[in-house]
Amino acid sequence: MRVLCISLFFLGLIGCQEITYQAPQPKGVNSLAEIPEALRGHYLLPEDNRAIRDTLVVEAHTYFALSDKGDKRVLGDSLLLRYYKGYYFINLYNNPEWLVRAMRLEANGDIAYFMLGAEEKEFPTFIKNFGREITVDSSVVRGKKLYQIDPTPAQLLGLLKKGHFRQVAVLKRIQITP
């Protein structure tokens, strides 16, 4: 069950609606075969109304919550990690769309974590304003309306730098993996 919570954290926050992608991002950038050493280690997960905070463990090919060591997310065809101009991008295939998160390694070893979306009540205004910046396609799949973009790598980086991706968490490094 905790891996579901970890996946929801990495895929998005409950109560948020987001922009998804037609393909892994940034386009044309190769996926990493393993998680770089600089990212490996133990991180304190943001509080989720539990009395005890959990720890995220990041290894060469997987990540997992310490409380659920048996359930690991492994890099592969549906979970990709890419690096582009100072940012790491987590791509997760969620048929028929790709969910993408951006991460930036801070000088102190912490990880700043970003997503492109808004709280559900703010999403209509967000999508209207965002649509002035880049073309947004929409479709209905299984009764749910999806909003997708297909940016170039430069456009994706521009969206980050203009603040369209919002920082949703800081993962505090508590230990480097040997």
Secondary structure, 3 states (H helix, E strand, C coil): CHHHHHHHHHHCCCCEEECEECCCCCCCCCECCCCCHHHCEEEECCCCCCCCCCEEEECCCEEEEHHHCCCCEECECCEEEEEECCEEEEEEEECCEEEEEEEEECCCCCEEEEECEEEHHHHHHHHHHHCCCCCCEEEEECCEEEEEECCCHHHHHHHHHCCCCEEEEEEEEEEECC
